[in-house]
Amino acid sequence: MRRKLKSSLTSLLSSVYRATSGLRRNLRRIRSHALLSSSLAVPLNASVVVEGPVEVHGTGVIVFGQDVLLYPGLFLETDESGSIEIGDGVVISRGVHIVSRDWITIGDGTMIGEYSSIRDANHARVPGLPIRESGHIARPIVIGNEVWIGRGVTVLGGVTIGDGATVGANAVVTRDVPAGVTVVGVPARAVVASQTR
């Protein structure tokens, strides 16, 4: 009798849990949106979907366009005069780090794969000073419209990635990528299509 009651109760709780999954997801989105918005210098557009916690550090000078989709575990940081501008319809996957001490812009419709890193600054080296106290060298990053950045990509300061470009998984982008070109590797280089005879 006890076993049957326990089984019925478990079944009932499972049904309630499944039935409320949409509600719980919406509440998580609302909470995550509110927390992110409170961390920014400019209010977050209501159309931005925030699937889970986003870590914001520094000045909070980050501007989001409309219909942006943010997955959990993002790390966003702006320091000194740094700013981040994210266009309409951008998708940023789980675990992405975007750090600016100068300026980073991400164009409309761009998608950024999991655990990618976009940083416009590197540590400077000053003789006689520890690296931690030597400051930074920052150069802007411009990522165009409809760019696909694969999982685990690193984009370094001073780089422009043209509209419609594709960056293969785990590539390290150290120089400009022309519009419509696919790059892969470390450092990232254009893919040359093989010709068949």
C-alpha positions as CSV (number, residue, x, y, z in Angstrom):
1,M,0.0,0.0,0.0
2,R,2.8,2.4,1.0
3,R,4.7,1.6,-2.2
4,K,1.6,2.2,-4.4
5,L,1.0,5.6,-2.6
6,K,4.6,6.6,-3.1
7,S,4.5,5.7,-6.8
8,S,1.2,7.6,-7.3
9,L,2.7,10.7,-5.5
10,T,5.9,10.5,-7.6
11,S,3.8,10.2,-10.7
12,L,1.7,13.2,-9.7
13,L,4.7,15.4,-8.9
14,S,6.4,14.4,-12.2
15,S,3.2,15.5,-14.1
16,V,3.1,18.8,-12.3
17,Y,6.8,19.4,-13.0
18,R,6.3,18.7,-16.7
19,A,3.2,20.8,-16.9
20,T,4.9,23.8,-15.3
21,S,8.2,23.6,-17.3
22,G,7.1,26.4,-19.7
23,L,6.1,28.7,-16.8
24,R,9.4,28.0,-15.0
25,R,11.4,28.7,-18.2
26,N,9.5,32.0,-18.7
27,L,10.1,33.0,-15.1
28,R,13.8,32.2,-15.5
29,R,14.0,34.4,-18.6
30,I,12.2,37.3,-16.9
31,R,14.5,37.1,-13.9
32,S,17.7,36.8,-16.1
33,H,16.5,39.8,-18.2
34,A,15.9,41.9,-15.2
35,L,19.3,41.1,-13.6
36,L,21.1,41.8,-16.9
37,S,19.3,45.0,-17.5
38,S,20.1,46.3,-14.0
39,S,23.8,45.7,-14.7
40,L,23.9,47.8,-17.9
41,A,24.4,51.6,-18.4
42,V,21.6,51.5,-21.0
43,P,18.3,49.7,-20.4
44,L,18.0,46.3,-22.1
45,N,15.5,46.1,-25.0
46,A,12.4,44.1,-24.0
47,S,12.8,41.8,-27.1
48,V,16.1,40.4,-25.9
49,V,15.7,36.8,-24.7
50,V,18.0,35.9,-21.8
51,E,18.0,32.2,-21.2
52,G,20.0,32.3,-18.0
53,P,22.5,34.2,-15.9
54,V,24.9,36.7,-17.6
55,E,28.0,38.0,-15.7
56,V,28.6,41.7,-16.3
57,H,31.8,43.4,-15.0
58,G,33.2,46.9,-15.3
59,T,31.3,49.9,-16.6
60,G,28.4,48.1,-18.1
61,V,28.6,50.1,-21.4
62,I,26.9,47.4,-23.5
63,V,24.1,48.1,-26.0
64,F,21.9,45.3,-27.3
65,G,19.7,45.6,-30.4
66,Q,16.4,43.9,-30.8
67,D,15.5,40.2,-30.8
68,V,18.9,39.1,-29.5
69,L,19.2,35.6,-28.0
70,L,21.6,35.1,-25.1
71,Y,22.4,31.7,-23.7
72,P,23.5,31.2,-20.0
73,G,27.0,31.6,-18.8
74,L,28.0,34.6,-20.8
75,F,30.8,36.9,-19.5
76,L,30.7,40.5,-20.6
77,E,33.2,43.2,-19.4
78,T,33.8,46.8,-20.3
79,D,36.6,48.8,-18.7
80,E,38.3,52.1,-19.2
81,S,36.6,53.6,-22.4
82,G,35.5,50.2,-23.6
83,S,32.1,49.5,-25.1
84,I,30.2,46.6,-26.7
85,E,27.5,47.1,-29.3
86,I,25.4,44.1,-30.3
87,G,23.1,44.4,-33.3
88,D,19.6,43.0,-34.0
89,G,19.0,39.3,-34.2
90,V,22.4,38.3,-32.8
91,V,22.7,34.9,-31.1
92,I,25.4,34.4,-28.4
93,S,25.9,30.9,-27.2
94,R,26.8,29.5,-23.8
95,G,30.1,30.5,-22.2
96,V,31.1,33.2,-24.6
97,H,33.5,35.9,-23.2
98,I,33.4,39.4,-24.7
99,V,35.8,41.9,-23.1
100,S,36.3,45.5,-24.3
101,R,38.7,48.3,-23.3
102,D,38.2,50.1,-26.6
103,W,35.2,49.1,-28.8
104,I,33.6,45.9,-30.0
105,T,30.7,45.9,-32.4
106,I,28.8,42.8,-33.5
107,G,26.5,43.2,-36.6
108,D,23.0,42.1,-37.2
109,G,22.2,38.4,-37.5
110,T,25.6,37.3,-36.3
111,M,25.9,34.0,-34.4
112,I,28.7,33.2,-31.9
113,G,29.3,29.6,-30.9
114,E,29.9,28.3,-27.5
115,Y,32.9,29.2,-25.4
116,S,34.3,31.7,-27.9
117,S,36.4,34.7,-26.7
118,I,36.3,38.2,-28.2
119,R,38.8,40.6,-26.6
120,D,40.0,43.9,-27.9
121,A,42.9,44.2,-25.5
122,N,46.0,42.4,-24.5
123,H,48.4,42.9,-21.6
124,A,51.3,45.3,-22.2
125,R,54.9,44.5,-21.3
126,V,56.7,47.3,-19.5
127,P,60.3,46.7,-18.3
128,G,60.6,46.6,-14.6
129,L,56.8,46.3,-13.9
130,P,54.9,43.1,-13.2
131,I,52.6,42.2,-16.1
132,R,49.5,42.8,-13.9
133,E,50.6,46.5,-13.5
134,S,51.7,47.1,-17.1
135,G,48.4,48.2,-18.5
136,H,46.8,47.1,-21.8
137,I,47.1,47.6,-25.5
138,A,43.5,47.9,-27.0
139,R,42.4,48.0,-30.6
140,P,38.7,47.9,-31.8
141,I,37.0,44.8,-33.1
142,V,34.4,45.0,-35.9
143,I,32.3,41.9,-36.6
144,G,29.9,42.4,-39.6
145,N,26.4,41.3,-40.3
146,E,25.4,37.6,-40.7
147,V,28.8,36.3,-39.5
148,W,29.0,32.8,-38.2
149,I,31.7,32.3,-35.5
150,G,32.1,28.6,-34.6
151,R,32.6,27.1,-31.2
152,G,35.8,28.0,-29.2
153,V,37.0,30.7,-31.6
154,T,39.3,33.5,-30.3
155,V,39.1,36.9,-31.9
156,L,41.9,39.4,-31.0
157,G,42.0,43.2,-31.0
158,G,42.3,45.2,-34.2
159,V,40.4,42.6,-36.3
160,T,37.5,43.3,-38.7
161,I,35.4,40.3,-39.8
162,G,33.4,41.2,-43.0
163,D,29.7,40.5,-43.6
164,G,28.8,36.9,-44.2
165,A,32.2,35.5,-43.2
166,T,32.5,32.2,-41.4
167,V,35.1,31.4,-38.7
168,G,35.6,27.6,-38.2
169,A,35.6,26.1,-34.7
170,N,38.7,26.7,-32.5
171,A,40.2,29.2,-34.9
172,V,42.3,32.1,-33.6
173,V,41.6,35.3,-35.7
174,T,44.6,37.6,-35.6
175,R,43.9,39.6,-38.8
176,D,41.0,40.8,-40.9
177,V,38.6,38.4,-42.6
178,P,37.1,39.6,-45.9
179,A,33.3,39.5,-46.4
180,G,32.0,36.1,-47.4
181,V,35.3,34.2,-46.7
182,T,35.6,31.1,-44.5
183,V,38.7,30.9,-42.3
184,V,39.9,28.1,-40.1
185,G,43.0,27.2,-38.0
186,V,45.6,28.9,-35.8
187,P,46.2,31.5,-36.9
188,A,43.0,31.6,-39.0
189,R,43.5,31.4,-42.8
190,A,41.1,31.4,-45.7
191,V,39.8,28.0,-46.9
192,V,40.7,27.4,-50.5
193,A,38.2,25.2,-52.3
194,S,39.9,22.3,-54.1
195,Q,39.1,22.0,-57.8
196,T,38.2,18.6,-59.3
197,R,39.2,17.7,-62.8
